[in-house]
Amino acid sequence: MPATENQPSFLGRISIRRNQVSAMDMNHEQELEDLELFQRHVADRFVELSSSPQSDHHHHQHQHHHQQSSEPLLSVGWLRKLVDVFLCCEAEFKAVLIMGRDPSQITKPPLDKLLPELQERAVKALDICNAVSGGVDSVRQCQKLAEIAVSALEQKPYGDGQIKRAKRALSCLLTALSIEDKETSHNHHHKYPERAWSFGKRGGNSHAGKDRAAVVPFRSLTMVVAKNWSAAKQIQAMCNNLVAPRGGEPTGVASPVYMMGAVMVFVMWALVAAIPCQERNGLPTHFQMPRQTVWAQSLVGLQEKIGEEWKKKEKKGCAGLLEEMQRMEKLAQSLIEFADGYQFPGEEGKVDEVAAQVEELAEICGRLEEGLVPLQLQIREAFHRIVRSRTEVIDLLENAGKVTPTIV
C-alpha cells in the first residue's frame, strides 16, 4: 500500500525532533505540522480504500486475480488492507500523542475527557477483535463445505453419488449462510460436536448429521464472547460521545484523538458488517462524521456504501457482507438447482455452464485459503496493538499523577 511508505519517515522525524528538544519547548508550529501530516496520511489511506471497485457478483470472477489494488469492497483482500490502514493510523497517532510529550499536557481539558473516552472505546474494540477472529473461523468452515462440493463436481461425468455429495455440502453451506444473527445468538448456544459437519465421519449421512452440519459453522467455533454479547450494541456503544472537537480545538491534540476514535469505530464496524458475528440485528448503518474535513470524506463515502449493502442484506438475515461469501451463496443456489434436476449424463450445455460455476467456486475457495489466515493474524495484531497503546496512555497518565478511574 503506497500510503504506508510514508510511515517510517513520519515516525522517525517525530522521534528525532522530540529527542532533541524538551516537550515544554516544542515548537507549536512543528506540532501543527505533525498534526496536519497525520490528517493527510489518514485521508490518503482511506482514499485508496474507497477507490476499490464495488463488487459485481455476476461478472468479476476473472478480473482480479492477484491484483491487490483492485480488491473489491468488503472482499478478504480489501479487509486486509482495511486492518493495515488501522495499524498504520494507530502507530502514527501514538507518535503524535505520546512520543516525547510532557504528561501534564494530556491531563488538561479537553484531553482529560477525550482520552478516557478513547480508552473505553479501545476496550470495546478488543471484544470486537475477538468476535471477528472467531467469525473468520466460521468462514473457513464454510470454505471447507464449498471445497467438498468442488471436489465432487470437478470429476466428470457426474455420477449419482457425486451429485448427492455436492448437494449435501452446498445445502449445509446455504443453511449456515441464511441463519439470522438473532437466531444465532438466542436459540443455539448449545455446542455441536466440532467435527459433525464432516461427511467422512460416522453418522454423517443421517438426518441428525445433516442438521448438525447445517449449523456448526456459525455455532461451535464462535463462542469467543459472552452469550449475551451483542456486536450491534458494542458498535453502538463505541459511537457514543464520538463528537468532533468544536471551536479552536481542531488545530490541537484533540483533533487526532477524535480522528483515531472515528477510524477505530469505522474499522470495527466494517469488520462486524463483513464477517459473521454474534447478534448483529440493529447494527448501525450510519454514525456522524464531519464531512467538511478532508480526512473524513472518503471514510464517509465508504460508510454510505457499506451501510446500503447492510440494509439490503439485513432483510434477508445474512451471515455477513464478505464479498466472497455473497458470491459463494449465489453459486451454491445455482448448483443446487442443477443437482435437483440432474439426470445422467446431463445436457451438454448445462454441464459446461456448471463446470464454469465450479471453477469460479474453486477460485473463491482459493482466495479464502490465501487470505483468511493472514486476515486473522492482522486482527490479532490489532488486538495486541490496542492493548499496548492503551497501557502506554495509562502509564503516561500515571506519570502525571492523575489516573482516571474509568480507564484503569
Stockholm file with secondary structure:
# STOCKHOLM 1.0

chainA/1-408         MPATENQPSFLGRISIRRNQVSAMDMNHEQELEDLELFQRHVADRFVELSSSPQSDHHHHQHQHHHQQSSEPLLSVGWLRKLVDVFLCCEAEFKAVLIMGRDPSQITKPPLDKLLPELQERAVKALDICNAVSGGVDSVRQCQKLAEIAVSALEQKPYGDGQIKRAKRALSCLLTALSIEDKETSHNHHHKYPERAWSFGKRGGNSHAGKDRAAVVPFRSLTMVVAKNWSAAKQIQAMCNNLVAPRGGEPTGVASPVYMMGAVMVFVMWALVAAIPCQERNGLPTHFQMPRQTVWAQSLVGLQEKIGEEWKKKEKKGCAGLLEEMQRMEKLAQSLIEFADGYQFPGEEGKVDEVAAQVEELAEICGRLEEGLVPLQLQIREAFHRIVRSRTEVIDLLENAGKVTPTIV
#=GR chainA/1-408 SS CGGGGGHHHHHHHHHHHHHHSCGGGCCHHHHHHHHHHHHHHHHHHHHHHHTSCCCCTTTCTTTCTTCGGGCCTTSHHHHHHHHHHHHHHHHHHHHHHTTTCCGGGGGSTTHHHHHHHHHHHHHHHHHHHHHHHHHHHHHHHHHHHHHHHHHHHTSSSCCHHHHHHHHHHHHHHHHHHHCCHHHHHHHCCSCCCTTTTCTTSTTTTSHHHHHHHHHGGGTTTCTTSCTTCCHHHHHHHHHTTCCCCCTTGGGSTHHHHHHHHHHHHHHHHHHHHHSCCSCCTTCCSCCCCCTTSHHHHHHHHHHHHHHHHHHHHHTTTCSCCCHHHHHHHHHHHHHHHHHHTCCTTCCHHHHHHHHHHHHHHHHHHHHHHHHHHHHHHHHHHHHHHHHHHHHHHHHHHHHTTCCCGGGC
#=GC SS_cons         CGGGGGHHHHHHHHHHHHHHSCGGGCCHHHHHHHHHHHHHHHHHHHHHHHTSCCCCTTTCTTTCTTCGGGCCTTSHHHHHHHHHHHHHHHHHHHHHHTTTCCGGGGGSTTHHHHHHHHHHHHHHHHHHHHHHHHHHHHHHHHHHHHHHHHHHHTSSSCCHHHHHHHHHHHHHHHHHHHCCHHHHHHHCCSCCCTTTTCTTSTTTTSHHHHHHHHHGGGTTTCTTSCTTCCHHHHHHHHHTTCCCCCTTGGGSTHHHHHHHHHHHHHHHHHHHHHSCCSCCTTCCSCCCCCTTSHHHHHHHHHHHHHHHHHHHHHTTTCSCCCHHHHHHHHHHHHHHHHHHTCCTTCCHHHHHHHHHHHHHHHHHHHHHHHHHHHHHHHHHHHHHHHHHHHHHHHHHHHHTTCCCGGGC
//
